[in-house]
């Protein structure tokens, strides 16, 4: 529509705006200019989530049944296990949310609105459709606006579209099908005005903005279960069914053999309770919580516990470019002059770095007069400002102009002092039609007029008659050489601007007087540079077998240049770079294969980004997505793990993400992958350590029922073993350091089960050793005339001693305890020490004997117990040596 039609449609006034009364009515009708609040669930829902596990269901049922049977000790212990697990999970989830809330603290946006002809500042949430908004450089756009008046307005839309360069705006009418990134007559909520000024009519607020549409995409994206939660859920269901089936068979066999039904039912309950790994939910929670704590120290906030493990199984990382792999700060990389080329070190707006000539020697404004005047033109013909706040260097104004200020400073030209040396006396502002900006200055020393100009290469060259040599003297222009250099620099993905100067002439300072009077000073080529830590992080990901793909809304040439510098792209780019338009044109049958093969996707929309992630997931990949913009939010939500940037990231991106990087550093992802692999390893170690005990306890009860003999272990004794060993021994594995070479192996196959065949075989082997060893000692002690209580105490201690020695073996699935070092995890030694004291207490303290039906045993019994433990450890060590290549 034309701006006039927009005014009529919204019943507003392009000069006076809305009246206060009409604005109030519309606010009541349309609601505040706020995005819908995210619903993370209240207190009760968060608490109930902690009990959503099949093993927990069985434990709760067992607690109820044992309570009905007046076994209050058993019921209390079981309930205690469940409650401790729930409390740990709830507190950790709350802690992560609180950390994220602290990141969300932001100043409320203010908007400059015209109502009833008066300009006033109001809170942005009070804006309504039809409001007339005034924009100036540095303002954050408070709503979606249709522009009605403007003066050289340029807007940074990188958060919305991913385009790194500010977008020039005008009032032109556009086709209805125009993409968001090309709608020059609109400005959008959440974007930033970098230059110029304008007035627009509010056409969308709250959920009706472009940002609100992306919010809706986020809400429709699936929140996927992580590989760990999927596998644990399947594992828990299978284990639950197996335990219940075994308990039912045990009860049925006992009744058929004529045993007392009540006693048999109690034994079946004991079997179920013994076979359930009560410590598993707590161990998973604590192990993940420790991983989260380690990640927090490495500047990452994890919102959901399983997220930390998911990165360990990631096969593809889809990274945004602007602000994630790059600094989101334009930086001049090369300054070309007619007599030489100078490279520039340093990145971003921080005034650190220098210029170097072709030999590598340091250069500054004194090296070449052409270089000096190019830097002067870039700095003097400039309306940007650079400042430092809280250790961060930022700009007010156009990022391109900010880059030119910084390179001038590196060359020895101080922008503030320049105003004294060459005070400005006139300006021709930049416009998309002119393609240049010019400023007039007075040289106090000579009294001469100096005109500084910067703009597009083609436009500046058409206005130049001469070029400056190294001595500063004009000579005939070699336009072909300048164009050739500009093309070479552009081919590297650099944005190239030309600088020119006119000294001492007075042909008029206007659009008619400048052409043919300028001397080319040089070219300045700039880029939003890669983060210094990004390239090593990408290499580490490749070494770990993880693919890295770049998905950006920026231009293909820029994306290709950055991807090449970071080694995301190889030398042969064929088929590896795709644009949004090319994606749209792909036949459906070729889409998945093409996406899997390509590594750079440029000029894509949020919808396409979301589809790319879904396609990779359908191909069997575990996908991590990084991003900081609003346009990244749907893909962040859909991904197996979404990673947002805290400092430059939008609130929408943070809300959609599973993890937030507080330092905005892509390299932190490498640390997260390493940490995630270590967490998964430690979980597997705990499972491989705890399941033989539970299986062995269940089989001991089963064998006793089948044989019709006395139970070697009572339910309370089984609970003692499970709870004390899980806390004092098993949880120490959560503190196990990451193993050597954890980043040198490929990602786990997402389709691979939680436990490999070799690990299942080891679990069965250790369970068999526990059953055989406990029965051997139990029968031996009875044959020697010991009481049933003494024999059971001996069998109980067999289980614990074998678990203690097996714990050292489980510190690594392939290496021996001696090779990894006994003291590399001091928690294990401390846990073994405390467990030993606990076993002495349950064996010899009268109060413990009374509660758990145990009895003191002699020193010779301990010798037999330890003999069984050492024999079992030797068998496990031999098995590890034989199977180490299959783990």
N, C-alpha and C positions, 0 to 999 in steps of 0.2 A: 504494500500500500504506500501511497504518498503520505508524507507527514500530516498533510491537511486531512486526509481521510482518517488517520489515526486519532487526530484531535476530535473529529466529529463522532467517531465510534465510541470513544471513551468519555464524551461529553465533558471536555475539559477546556482550558484556555491556554494557548501556547505562550502567553505573556504573564497572565495573572495566576495561573494554576487553579487548584480547587479552593473552595471556601472551607473554613474550619468545620462548619456544620456538615457539609457534604463529605469531607474526609472522615469525620466521626461515623457517619452512617455507613460509609464503605468499609471502614475498619470492622464494624460489627457484622457486616454482610460477608466479607471475604476472610476475616480473621487476621491475626498478626502476621507480619512478614518473617516467619520462622519456618525452618524445616521441621517435619514431623520428628518428634523425639524418638530415639531408638529404644526398643523395649528389650532390656536384657533379663527381665524376670525379677520378681520381687524376692523378699526374704524367704518366704515359704517355698517358692519354686526352686530357689537355689539350694535350700536344705534338702528337698525331696530328690534333687538330682544326685545327691551323694549316695542314695540308696538304690539307684537304678542299675542293678547288677545281679545276674542270676545267682551267683554265689552268695550274695547278701540275702537274697530271698530265701535260700535254703537255710542259711544261718538263723534268720529270723524265725522260720518255721521250727527249726530245731530248738531254739530258745523257748518257744511257746510250748512245744511238746514236753521238753524236760521240766518246765515249770509245772505243767499239769501232772507230771509224774512225781512232783515234790522234790525234784533234783535241783534245788535252788542254787547251789554252788555252780553247777554246770550252766544253768540258765543265766546266772549273773555274769559269768565269765564270757559267754557267747555274746550277750548284749553289750558288754564292755568293749569287746573287739569291734562290733559294728559301730558303736557310738564314737570310739576313738577315730576310726577311719573317716566317719562323716565329718567330725570336727576338723580334722587335718585338711580334708578336701575343701570344706567351706572357708576356712581361714585363708588358705592359699589363694582361692578364687577371689575372695574379697580383697586380699592384699594386692593382687594384680590389677583389679578394677580401680582401687584407690590410687595406684601408681599412674594408671592411665588418666584418671580424673585430674590429677595434678598437671598433666600435660595439656589438658583442655582449657586451663585457665587463660582466658583471653579478654582483652579490652572490648567492651561493647561498641559495635560500629555506630558512628554518627553519620547522618545524611544531611546535606544542605538542600532544603526544599523550599519552593516558592508557593505560598498559600495566600490567597486574597491579595496578591501583588507584593507581599513582603517576604524577603528571604530570611529563613530561620534555620537553626540546627535542631534536629530531633533524632531520637533513637531510631535506628533503621527498622526495628520491628513495627513501628507505627506507620510505615509507608503503605499506601493503598494504590490500586490501579487508577491511573489518571493523574497521579502526583507529578509535578514538574520538578526535576532534580537538576541541580547545578554541579558540574564536575570540574575539578582542577587537578593539575599534576600532583601526584602523591595520594589522591583519594582512592579508597576502595569502593568499587561500584556496589551500591546497596541492594539493587534489584535489577531485573531485566528491563532495559530502557530502549525505546526507539528514539534515535537522535533527531532533533529538530533544528538545532543550531550548533555549530562547532567552529573551532579555530585550531587547525593543525593538531587535532586530537589523536593520540596514539595510546594504545592500551595493551598491557601485558596480559595475554590470555593463556599463558603456559599452564596454569593450574587447571584450566577447563579443557583446552584442546591439545596441550603438549607442545605447541609451537613456541620456540625459544625467542624469536624476534618479536618486538612489539608490533601490533597491527595498526596501520593507519586507518582512520575512520572517515567516512563522508556520509552525505544524506541521500545518496543515490537510491532509486528503487531497484530491487533485485527480484529475480524469478523466485517463485515460491519454493522450488526444490533446492535452493542454494544451501550448501552444507554450513554448519554452524561456524566453522573456521573461516569461511569466506563471506560471512554476513557483515559487510562493512558499515551498514547503517544501524547496527545494534551494538549495545554493550551489555555484558551479562554479570549477574550477581557473583561476587567473589573475585572478580578480576581487578586489576590495578591500573589506574591512569598513570602513564609515565611521562607524558608531555602534552602540552596544549590545554584546551578547555572545551567544554561543551555543555549543552542543555538537552535533556532527554525526558520523554514522557514514560512513566512507569507503566509497562504493559504486562508484567508478571511478577507476582510476589509469592513468597513461601514455596509451597509444593508446586506451584505453576511456573516456576522458573526453569531454565535449562538445568540448573543444579538440582532442582526438585525432581526433574525427570530422571536424572542419574540416580537420585535417591530411590526412586521406584524400581529402577533396574537392579539396584543393590538388594532391595527387599525381595525381588523375585528370584535372585540367584540362590542356588541351593547352598546350604551350609553343610559341607560334607563331613562325614566321620573321618578321623585321621586313620592312617594305616594301623597304628597301634590300637586305637579303640575298636576298629573293625576286627582285628585279629584277637584281641582280648575278649571281645564279645562272643565271637565264635568259639574260642577256646573255653570260655566260661560255660557256655551252653552245653558243649560236648561233655565237659567235665561234670557238670551238674547232672545231666542225663545218665552218665556212666555211674556216678555215685549213687543216685537214687535207684538205678537198676540193680546195682550190687547189693545195696541195703535190702531191697525187696526180695532178691534171691536168697540172701542170708536169712531173712525172717521166714521165708517159705520153707527153706530146707530145715531150719530148726524146728518149726511146727510139725513138719512131716516126720521128723525123727522123734516126736513125742516130747520135746523139751517144753518147759513152762513158757506159755505164750508171752506173759508179761516180761519175764527175764530175757526171752529171745528178742522182744521188741526193743527193750533197753539196749541189748547188744547191737541191734541193727542201727539204733540211734547213735550209739557210740561209734559204729563203723562210719556212718555218714559224717559225723562231726570230726572224726579222725581223718577221713579222706579229704575233707574240704580244706584247702589251703587258706585258713583264716587270715593269715598275714599277707596274702597276695594283694588284696585291694589297698591295704595300708602301705605295702612295699612299693606298689606302683605309684601311689600318691607321693610318698616321701622321696622316692628316686627322682620323679619328675620335678618335685619341688626343689630338690637340691640342684638339678639342672637349671631350673629357672633362676635360682639364686646366683649360680655361676654366670649365667647369661646377663643378669642385672649388673654384675661387676664388669661385664664387658659391653655395657651400654645398650642393652636390649631389654625392653619390658614385654613380657609374655602374658597375654590375656587368658589363654586357656592352657592348662597343664600339658595335655598331649601334644601341643604345638611344638614344644622343644624337641620331641622325638621325631616329629614328621620331617623336619629338615634332614634328619639322618638318613631318610629313605627317599629323599627328593631325587628325581631323575632329570628334571628340567627346571631351570629358573628363567622366568620371563620377566625381564627387567625393563622398567621405564627408562628413558634416556635423560630427559631434562630434570636436573636436581637429584637424580639417583646415581647414574653413572657419571654425570657431569656436575660441574659446580653450580650451574644455573647463574653464572656470572660471566658475561662476555669478556674476553681477554684478547688483546692484540698479540698475535703470534709472530707476525713478520711485518717489518717496515721496508718497503722497496723504494729506492730513489733512482733517478736516471743513472747514477754512477755506482750503485752498489745495493746490496740487500743485507738487512740486519735482522737477526733472529732475536726474540724476546723471551727471557726466562720469567718464571713466576706465573701464578694463575690467580684469577679472581680479582676482587677490588682491593685486596691487601697490597699496600705499596712496597712490595718486596720483589726484587728481581733486577735484571739489567739487560741492556742491549749488547749484542755481540756481532762483530763483522764477520765476513766470510772466513777469516783465519781463526776465528774463535776469540779474538781479543775484545776486551770491553770497549764499548763505544758510548758517546753521549752527544749532547748538542754541539760540542766543540769539534767533534770528529769530522762533520760535514755540514756545510751551510744548507744543503738541500734537506738533510735529515733534520736540522734545527727548524727550518721553516715548515716542514711537514708536521713536526711535533707541535709547533706553535699554532698552526692552523687547526689541528685536532683539538687542542686545549682552549684556544681563544675563541674559536667559532663553536661555542659549546654552552649549553644552558644547564647541564647536570651539576650535581653537587655530591661530593663523597664525604662520609663521616664515619667515625668509630663510636660504637655503643656496645657496652658490655663485652668488649673484646672482639666484636664482629664488625667488619667493614661493610657498609651498605651504601647505596646510592639513592638519590632522589632525582628522578628524571629518566631519560632514555638509557638502557643498558649499553647501547652502542657508544653513546657519548661518554658514559662512565668508563668504558674500556679505553677510549682515547685520552681521557684525563690521566688514567693510571699509567699508560705507556709514556706520556709526556713527563710525568714525575720520575719514571725510571730513567729517562734521558736527561734529567737535571733541570726540568722546567717546572717551577712551582706555580700551580694554577692561581692561587690567591695573589702571589706577587706579580703575576702576569697582568692583572687588572691595573696595577700601578705603573708597570713598564709600558703597557699598550692599552690605555683606557678605551673602552668601547664607546663609539659615538653613533652607531647605527646598526640595524639588523634587518636582513631579509630572511624571514623564517622559512624553515623547510616545508615543502608541500609535496604531495605525491605527483602533482603536475610538473613542478619545477625540477624535482629530484636533486635539489641542492639547498644548502643553507649558506648565507654569507654574512659576515660582520665587518663593519668599518671601525678602524682604530686610528688613534693619533699617536705618533711617535714623539714623545716630549723632547728627546735629544735632538732630532733632526727637524722636527716640525712637519714631517711628511705624513701623508695619509697612507695607511696600510689596510688593505682589504684581504681578509682570510676567508677561504671558501672550502667546503667539504661536501661531497655528494657521490652519486653513482659514477662509476668510471667513465661510461660512455658520455654522460652529460658534461662532466668536468673536462674531458678531453676535447669535446666540441667547442668549449669556451676558451681553450688555451691556444696561444700562438707560439709560446716558447716553453722551455723547461729549465729548471735550475741545475747547474753543475755543482760539483763538490765545493767550488769556491764561491758559490752563491750568485754567479753571473748568469743571466739568461742566455740561452742558445736555442737554435731551431728545435722545435718539438719533434721527437721520434715517436709518433703515436703508435706505430706498429709494435715497437718494443714494449711500450707500456701495456698495450692490449694483450700481447703475448704473455707477459708476466701475470697480468690479471687473470687470464684464462688458466694458467698453470696453478695459481693459488686457489682459484675457484674450484678447480678439479680436485683439490685436496679437501673440499668441503668448507673452505674458509669464505667468510663474507668479506668482500673487498670494497673499500671506499677510497676515493681519490681526494687528495688535498692540493690546493693551489693558492697562489698569493699574487697580489698586485701591489707594487710599492711606488709611491711618488707620482702616480698618474691621477688625473682628475677628469676621466671620461664619463663621470656620473656613477652614482651608486644606486643603480636600479637594474631591472631585468633587461633593459635595452642597452645600458652602458657597460655591462660586464663582459658579454661575449667578445672574444678576440683580444681581450686585454690581460688575460691571466697567464701566469707561468706555473707549469706543473711542478709541484714540490715532491710528490711521491704518492705511494699507495700504502694503505694500512689494511692488513688482512687479519681478521679476528674470528674467534670461535668461542663457543661455550665449551671450555676445555674439560677433558676427562678428569675425574678425581685422581689424585696421585696414588691412592691405595686401590683404585678399581682394577687396574691391569694385573697386579699380583693376585688379587682376589679371583679374577676370571681365570687366570692360569691355574690357581689352586683348585677351582671347581672342575676344570677340564681334567686335571690330574686325578681327581676323585671320581671321574667318570660321569660328571654332571654336565648336561648341555646348557649353554647360556644363549638365550634368544633376546633380542631387543625389540620391544614393541613401543612405538612412539607416534605422536601426532605430527612430528616435525617432517621436514622435507627429506626425500630419499638421499640426496647428495650429502646433506649434513649427517644424517644417520649413518650412512656408509662410511664417512670419514671417521666418525667416532668409533664405530664398530671395528674398523681396520686398525686404528691406534690401540684399541684394547685387545686385539687378537680374537675378537668374537668372530670376525670374518677372516677367511684365509685370502690367499692371493687371487684365487679364482672365485669371482662373485656370481658366476652364472647360476641362476635359479635359487640363489640364496638371499636375494633382496626383493621384496614384494611391496607394492603400494596398496593402499586401500582400494583404489580403483581396480587394480589387477586381481585382488581377492574377490571383489564383487563379480568380475567377469569369469572366474574359474568355474568350469563345469562341476556339478556336485560330486561326480564320481572321482574327480581328481583332487578335490579340496583337501582331504585328510593327508594324502601322500605328499602333496605340495607343501602343506603347512609343516609337516614333520621334517621335511628336508630343508626348508628355508630357515634362516637365523635372524634376519632383519625384516621387520614389518614397519613401513613408514606411512605417514599420513592416514592412519587408521582411526576410525570412530570408536567411541566407547562400546557400541554394540558389536563391532567387529572384534575388538579386544576380548570381549566376553566370549564370543564364538570361538576364537582361537584357543582360549583356555579350555573350553568344553571339548573341542576337537582333540587336543592333546591328551586330555583325561580319557576320552573314549579310546585312544590308541594305547592305553595302559600306563601312561606316565603319571607319576606323582609330581604335581606342578606347584611350584612356589612362584608367586607373583610379587614383584616389588613396585612401589609407586608412591607418589606424593600428591598427585593432582586429583581433582574431582573426577576427571575422566578415567582415572584408574580404579575408582571405587567398585564398580560392578565386577571387574575381573579379580580384585582383591578378595571380594566376598565369595566368588565361585571357586577360587583356587583351593587346593588342599591346604596351603598355608599362604595367607596374605601378609605382606611385610610393608608397613608404612613408615615414612620418615617423620620424626617428631618436630624437627625445627622448621623445615620448609614445607611439611605436609599439611594439607587441608584437614579440617575437622572431619569431613566426610570420609576421607581416606583412612584416618585413624580409627573411626568408628567401624569401618568395614574390615579392618585388618585383624589378624590373629596375634601379630607381634609388631611392636613399634621400636624402631632404632633411634635412640635418643641422640646419637651423634650424626645421623643421616649418612652413615658411611657404608657403602656397599661391601667393604671388606669385613664388616661385622657379620655378614651372612656366612662368610667362610668359617668364622669362629662358631656360629650357630650350627652349621653343618657338622663340624667336628664335635661340638658338645652333644648334638643330637645322636650321633653315632655312638658316642660314649655312654649316653643314657640308655639307649637300646641294648647295648652290650651288657650293661649292669642289670637291666631287667631280666634279660635272658639268663644271666648268671644266677639271679635270685630264683627264677622259676626252676632251673635245672637243679638248684640246691634244695629247694623246699619240696618239690613234688615227690621225690623218692621217699621222704619221711611220711607224707600223707598217704601215698600208695602203700608203703610198708605197714603203716598202722592199720589201714583198712584191711589189708591181706592177713595181718595177724589175727584180727577179730574174725575174719571170714574162715580162716583155717581152723580156729578154735571151735566155731559153730559147726563146721562140717565134720570135724573130728569128735565133736561132743565132749570136749574137755574144758577145763577151767580157763577163763580168759587170762592171757599173760599180762594184759594192761586193762585198767579200768577207764571209763570215760573221763573222770577227773584227771587221771594221770596223762591221758592223751592230750587233754586241753592244756595241761602244764607244759608238756613237751612243745606243742604247737605255739603257744603264746610266748613262752620265755625264749625259745630258740629263734623264733621269727624276729623278735625285737632285739635281743642281745647278740645274735649271730647273723641272721639273714640281712637285717637292715644295714649292717656294716658294709655290705657289698655295694650299697648305694654311693658310698664315698670312695669307691675304687677309682684310682686315676685312669685316664684314657690310655689304652694300650698303644704301643709303638706301631706306627704304620696304619693307624685308623683312617687316615685320609689318602692312603695309597691304594685302597681297594674300591671296586665299583660299588654303586648303590645297591642296596638289597632289592631283589626282584619283588615288586608289590604283590605278585601272586604267590610268593613263597610262604609256606605256613610259618607260624610263630616258632615252631621247633622242627629242626631237620631230623631226618631218620636217624642219624648218628646220635643226636642228643636224646631222642626218645629211647634209643637202645641203652644209653648210659643211665637214664632215669630208671629204666627197668632193671638194669644190672644192680644199681645201688639199692633199689627197693628189695630185690631178692636177697642181697647181702644182709640187709636189716632184718628181714623176716627170718632168714636162716640163723643169723647171729643171735637174735633175741630169743628165738625158740630154743636154740642150743643151750644158752646160759640159763633160761627159765627151767628147762627140763633137768639140766645138770644140777642146779641148786636144789630142786625138789628131790632128786635121787640122792643127794648128799644129806637129806633130812632137814633142809631149811623150810621155814614156814612159807605159806603162799605169799604173804606180805613181803617176806625177804626176797623170794624168787621174783616177784613182780618189780620190786625195787631194783634188782639187778638188771632185769629186762629193760626197765625204763632208762637206766644209766647206759645200757648198750646203745640205745637209740641216740642219746645225747652225745656220747663220746664219738660214735661214728659220724654224726653230723658235724662235730667240731673239726675232726680231721678232714672230712670231705669239704668243709668250708674253704680250707686253704687250696684245695684242688680247684674249686670253682672260681677262684680269683682270675683264672684264665682258662678258656676252653681248650687252648692248644699248648700253652707253655706251662712248665712246672713251677711250683711255688718258689723253688730255689732261684729260678732264673728271673722272676719278676721282683724278688727281694722280699724278705719277711717283714721289713720295716717300712715298705713303701705305702702301706695302709695301716697306720697305728690303731685305727678304730677296730680292726679285726682282732688284734692282740688284746685290746681292752675288753672287747665283747667276750672273747674266750675266757678271759680272767674272771669277769663278773659271772658268766654262766657257770664256771667251775664252782664259785662260791655258792651260787644258787642251788647247784646239785648237792653240795655238802649239806646245805640247809634242809632240803626236802628229804634227805637221807637220814640225818641225825637229830634234827630238832623235834622234840616231842609234839609241839603244836602242829607242825607240818605233817608229821606222821599221822596225827589224828584226822586232819582235813583230807589228806590224799591217800590214806590207807597204805603208807609206806612203813619200812622198818629199817633200823641200822644194819649194815652189812660189814663183814670183816675185810681185812687187807687182802687176803687171798682171793676174795671175790673180785676186788678191784683189778687184780692182776689178770684174771680171766677176761674181765670186761675190756681192758686195754689191749689184750692179745687179740680179741675179736676186732677191735677198732683198727689196730695196725695192719692186720691181715686184710681187712676191707680196703684200707687206704692203698695197700700195695696192689691189689687187684685193679682198683680205679686208675692208679698211675700207669699200669701196664696197658689198660684199655685206652687211656689218653694217648699213649705213645703209638699204639697201633692205628687209632682212628683220627689222629690230628689233622690229616690232609682232607678229611671229609666233614669237618666241623663248619 
